[in-house]
Amino acid sequence: MSIDQRCREQRNIADSMFMDFKYTKPGSAEQVRALNTLNFLLSMWNDFLGAEVRRMDAARSICPSKA
């Protein structure tokens, strides 16, 4: 899955999270859920980007640059 695809997949979740956080009472259950969602999405991005680094490192080891 590309970064663009990942962003498109998460757009609705991010929009909902933003609305819940911005337009609800401070400390409400909706805000706590929005923060938990943000934490989860950041964890997903960490896993995704870590896998991309490993994939690119593997590709570089197959075809080392001539620099």
Secondary structure, 3 states (H helix, E strand, C coil): CCHHHHHHHHHHHHHHHHHHHHCCCCCCHHHHHHHHHHHHHHHHHHHHHHHHHHHHHHHHHHCCCCC
